[in-house]
């Protein structure tokens, strides 16, 4: 392991003040960030984006599709930002883990319990109510469920939601979960090999990943990893260079207008997002002017929101039984999904996370060492 050497990079983030002579950040404020709020906001944005295909069967009228001239949905942008945040926080978690076993234990306890229970709920409740059934493999339905759960995938099923605008889909959002876990493994491998301590090398890998993603986009090739990897690496790079990155309003505005420009130029959004969106994301996350750090006061409901939203939306559409507005679906789906997310946090996720021996920095509320230093 190269954790000891990597720890020497931990000199904090420089957060440029908005005006000369601004007071230093108080010590009590140094532990505050807005990651919890951002995660929940993005999970709800995924709900909003999915309301269009689930309610009317098409994404063409979705606001982000219109804004970006067909380059991305709101859900796709939310997932990209999730991966940027994850790259940052998981790199921090790895560098402060006691070893490989400690790191992997935290990652497994964060992902698998909530996912497994959500899939079990889908298999035992949602799929039967949707009119479908679990497909029986040669070894049986149980093997189908367990095997796919271990791979962080949905069980194989058939005949679900046959009369909905988007039929034969129970939980179309969870396709990102295995990619997320493989990115955890990627950070582990980079750390074990010593590559994570070589910032110039990591920068080169990041640029190559962005170029690879743009190339796939130009050729109109669908490869999720080509899109998600540069986003994740953007977070990794932001963490590794946290001692020299300055976040301020001027740079944030430049990034905002760069993203706005990309919305009107075909095939450019994917190239600009890993840079401009990452900067804006961390500017919001670490900006003391945005007092959003208590968003997880009663629990971190973002993962449960992401896991349960899609089947909840499908069930609402099925129960409604007639064409419905995406906005109506959104208004009904958010509180219903949050109810499941709250239960998931209190009865599944938190008990497993509390098994840890010390605070896990992937939980942003405990991440004092990833916070910016006073300018």
N, C-alpha and C positions, 0 to 999 in steps of 0.2 A: 504493500500500500504506500501511496505517496501523500497521505493526508497531512503529515507533519510539514512537508515542504509546501504544500498548497496553502496551509493555514497562514503562511507568511504573507500571502496576498491580501489577507483580511485587514484592510486599513480603512474600511468604511466608504460610503458614497459621499461625494461632495455635492451638496444641494445649494446651488447659487441663490442668493437672496434676491428678492424682486426689487429692492431699492438699497442704495448705499446706506450703511449705518444701521441696517435692520438688526434687531436684537438677536442674540444667539438663542438657539433652540434650548428650552429648558430640559434638564435631565429627565423629568417625568414624561416629556413628550417624545423622547428618543425611542420609545418602544411602540409608538403609534404608527400605524400605516393603514391603508385602505384596501388591502388585498381581499379581505373577507367580503366587503361591500361589492367590489368589482366582480368577484366570482359569482355571487348571487345575482347581481345585475345581468351578467352575461348568460347565466342559466335561464333567466326569465326572457332574455332576448331570443334565446333558442326557441322557447315556447312560442313567442310572438311570430317568429319566422315560420315555424312549422304549421301555424294555424292556417296558412294559405293553401298549401297542398292538401292538408288534412280536411279542410272545410270545403274547398272548391276544386281540388284536384290539380291545381296548377300554381306555379310560383311567379308567373309573368307579371302579376299585379302587386307582388310584394314590394314594399317601399324601397328596400335596399337593392333589389334587382333593378328597379327603375333608376335609383340614384347612381348606381355603378354602371348603368347601361349594359346590364346582363352579365357583369363580371363576377358578382358574388351575391349571395343572400345574406341576410342578417345573421342567420344561424351559422353560415360558413365563417363569417368574420368573427363571431363570438368564439367559435372553436379555435380559430387561429390565435386569438388573444388568450384563450385558456392555455394553449401550448406555450406561448411566450412566457406567461406567468409561471407555468410549471417548470420550464427550463431554468428560470431564475431560482425558484424556491427549492427545487430538487437538487440543484448544484450546491446550494447552501446546506441542505440537509446532509448530502454526502460528505462534504468537507468537515462537518461536525459530528459525524457518526463515529462510533468507537471501532468500527471495522465493517467488513463485508456483511457479516451476519446481522449486525445491528441495523445497517442500512436496509437490507432486504426485508428484515422483519417489519420495520416501519412501513415500507412500501406495500408489502403483502397485507398487513393489517389495515392499511388505509383503503385499498382497492377491493380486495376479495370479499370480505363479509357483506358490505353493502350491496355489491354486485350480485352475489349469490342469492341473497334474500330477495332482491328485486326480480331475479330470473325465476326463483321459486314461486313468488307471487304471480308472475306472469303465466307460469306453466299450470299452476293449480287453480287460478281464479280467472285471469284475463282471457287466456286461450279458450277454455270451455265456454265462457260467457260470449265470446266473439263468434262462436259457431265453428271453431276449428278444433284441431287435435294435434298432440305431439306425435311426430312421426316415429314409428318403431323401427329401430335398426335391427340387424340380425341378432344383436345381443340384447335388444330390448330398449324401451323408452328411458329407463333409468340410466343406461350407459350413454344414450343420446344426451341427456341432461347433464350428467356429471362430466362427461368428456368435453362438452362445449363450455361448461362453466369454468373448468380448469384453463381453457384457452381464452377465457373472457369473451365468449360469444354467446349469442342466443341459442337455445335449443332449436332443432329443426322442427317445423310445424307446417300445417297445411289447412286451408279453408278458413282462415281468420278474416273477419271484417269484410266479408265478400260483397256487401252492399255499400260500403263506405267509398267516398271518392278516391281514397288511397287504400285499396284492398291488399290483403295478404301480408300485412306488416303489423307487428305487435309493438316492437320497440326499435324504430329506425334510427334512434340517436346513439345507441351503444356501440356502433361500429368503431367509434374513436377510442374506446377503452383499451383494447389490446395494443393499439399504437402508442397510447400513453405509457403503458407498462413497458413496452419495448424501449421507449425512450429512457425510462428509468435504468434499464439494463445497459443502454448505451452510455449514460453518465457513469455508471459503475465501471464499465470497461475502459472508458477514457481515463478515469481516475486511477485505476489499477495499472494502466500502461504508462502513466506519467504524462500523457498528452494533455491532460486537463491543466497542468501547471505551465504549459508552454502557450502563452497567450497569442503570440504571432501565428503559431501553427493552428490554433483553434480559430483564429480570425480567417485564415486561409480556407479551412474546412467550411466555415460559415459562408464565405463568399462563393465557394464552389457549389454548396447546397442551394443557394439562391439562384445561381446561374443554371443549375440542373433543373430547378423548378420552373424557371422562365422558359427554358428550352421545351419542356414538356407542355407548357401552356401554349406556346407558339404552335406546336405540332398538334394541339388539341387532344393530347393523350391523357387519359384518366389514370392517375397513380396517386392515391392518398398520401403515401409517404413522401413523395416528391414535393407535395404542397406543405405537409406538416413539419417535416424535418427542419427546414430553414426557420420556421417559426420557433420551434423548440430551441434551436441553436442561438437564435436571437436573444432568448432569455439567458442562456448559458453565458454568452458573450457579455451581456449587460452585467451579470454578476462578476465575471472575471475582471472586468474593467471598471468596477464600481468605484475605485479610488480616483479615477480621472474623469469620469462622466459628470458633467454639470447639468443639472436640470433647472431650467428657468423658463419664464413665460415667453420670451422671444423665440427661443428654439422650439418651444411647443407650438407656437403659432406657425412657424415655418413648416413644421411637420404636418400640421393640420391642413395647410394650403397645398402641400405636396400631395396629400391623400385626396384632397378635393380635386386637384388637377388630374390625378390618376383615374378618377371616376369617369372622366370624359375622354380618356385616351385608351383605346382598346389594348388589352394585354399588358398594361403597365401596373395594374393594382397589385398583382402578385409579387412584382419586383420591389415595390415601394413599401408594402406592408411590413416586412420584417424589420425595416429600419425606422420608418416614421411612426408606425403604430406602436412599436415597442417603446420608443421614446415617450410618446404621449401617454401610454399605459403607465409607465413608471413615474412619469411626472405627476400624474393623478394619484398614484399609489403612495408616493412619498411627500406630497405637497401638504404642509401643515395647515394650509388655508382651507382644505377640504376636510371638515371634521366628520369623517365617516367611519372612523376606526372602531366604533362600538356596534357595527352591523351584526357581529356574531356574539353579542352579549348573551343571548339565550341559546346559542348553538350555531354551528356551521351547516346550513341547510342547502348549500349549493350542490353538493354531490347527489344528495337525495332528490333534489329538484330535477337534475339532469337525468337521473335514472328512471324516474316515474312519470315525467311529463308526457312522453309520447303515448304510452298505453292509456293514460288518463284522458288525453285528448281524443284518442280513437274511441274510447268508450262513450265519451260525451257525444261525439258525432253519431255513433250508432244509436244511442238512447234518444237523441233529438229526432232522428228518423226522417228528416227532411232537409232541404238545403238550408245552410246557415251562414251567417256572416263570419269571416275570420275574427272580427273584433268581438263578436258575441262569444265565440269559442275561446278567445283569449281571456275574456273577463270571467268565464266559468272555469277555465282550466287552471289559472294561477292559484286561486285559493285551494282548490281541490288537490293540486299537486303539492303545494306547501304543507298541507295536512299530512300527506305521505312522507314528505321530506323531514318534517319534524319528528315523526314517529321513527323514521329510519335513523336519524341522528341519535335520539335518546335511547333507543332500544337495541340498535345494532352497531352503528359506527362508533359512538363514544365509548361504549364498554370495551371494545377491542383496542381503541386508541389509548385508553387508560391503562392498558397492560404494559405500556412502555415504562422504562426505568427513569427517563428524564424527558423534558420537553422536546418535541420534534419540531424542527424549524420549518418543516413544510406547513405547519399550522402557523399562520402569520402572526397571530396574537402573541406568540412567544419569541418572535424573531428579532430581538433587540439588536443583534449583531449585524443584521442586514440593513439596518436603518441608516439614513444619511447623517453625517456629521454636520455640525454647524459650519456655515460658510465663513 
